[in-house]
Amino acid sequence: MAKEIPDIRQHIFNVDDITLSHAITVGTKANIIDGDTTTECRLSAGSVRQFFTFDLRTTKRIDRVRFKHGNNDNWRIELSENGTTFFTDQEVTFAANFARQTFSINSRDEWRYIRISTVGEEDG
């Protein structure tokens, strides 16, 4: 198996840079950004769309987003300059549950916020 080469241009998030749509039921915010694919952060279930919002603290061009999911195969990658109005860059589907995948961002603009949200659940 090939060793994964880290992207030296990656943004390193702090826990304070992350906003969640629901309360955490398993794990902590730190588990989201610890780089360990065996740790987890679960949000409380509900009928309202769940999301994670990441603040880059300044506008940047975003080339890729890499994340691992649990029980929902369909996700929306959204981008924003102000944290209020989001642009849907794409909807993505994972090949398998609990798999980590990398998705290239379509937009060539600069953005400050990335929101990763579930698809197929009612927005609220």
N, C-alpha and C positions, 0 to 999 in steps of 0.2 A: 504494500500500500504506500502510495506517495505521501510524503510529509507535506502538510499544508504550510505554505509560505505566507507569513503575515504581510498585510498591506501597510507599508510604512507611512502612508498618508491617511490612515484611518483616524477617525475622530474618537477620542477617549471621553466617555461620558462620566459625569459624577451622578450620584443618586439624586441630587437636587435638580438635575436636568430632566428628570422623568416625571410625567404626570400620568396617572392611571384613571380609567373611567369607573372602576369599581374597587371595592375594598379587597385587599389581599387575603386569601384564605389559606394558602400554603406558601411558604418561603418568604422572601423579602425583596424589595426593589434591587438590592445589591446583587441578587441572583440573576437579574436580567442582564447585567453588564459584567459579570465576573469571568466570562470566557470559558466557563466550565459547563459543558453540555449535559452534565449529570445533575446539576442543580436546577431548581424550577421556581417559578413564581406563578401561582394560579390566582385568578380573579374570581370573585363570587359570581355564580351563575345567575342569569336573569334573561328576560326577554329583550332587553335593550342591548344594542351593539356594544361590544367591549373593544377598548382600544388602549394603546400605549402611545404617548406623545413624547418625543425627544426634542429638547431645545439645544441647538448647536451654539447658542449664545451670540452668533453673528451669521450673516448670510454667507453661504458657501455653495459651490457647485457640488452636487451629490452624484457620484457615479454608480454606486452599488449599495444595496441594503442586504445584510445577511442576518438571518434569524432562524430559530428552531421553534416549532409550534407543538401543541399538544393535541387537542381534540377537534380542532376545526381546520379542515384542509384548505379553505378559501379565505383569502385575506385581501384587503385593499391597502395599497401604499399611497398615502396622501402627503402633499407638501404644502407649506404655507410660509409666507413672509412675516405674518403678524401673529400667528397662533390662534386666530379667530376664523379666518376664511381659508379653507383648505381646497386644494386642487387635487383631483384624483389622477395620479400618474398612471396607475394600472391596477387591475385585479389579478391576483396570482393564485395558482393552485399548487399545492405541494404534491410531490410524487408519492409520499408515504407519511403516515403519522410519525411524530417524534423525530422527523428528519430535519437536518439543518441544510438550508439552501441559500444561494446567493441570487439576487435579482438585480439586473441592470436597470438603472433609472432612465426613463425615456426623455424626460425634460433636460434640456441643456442650460436652463436658467439657474440662478442662485436662490437658495431657500434657507430659512432659519430653522424651521420645524419639520419634523418627519412624524407622521402619525400612521401607525400600523393598526388596522381595525378588522374585526371579523366581518364577513360578507354573508348575507342571507338572513341576518337577524334585523329586526325592525330598528331603525334609527330612533334615538330618543334624546 
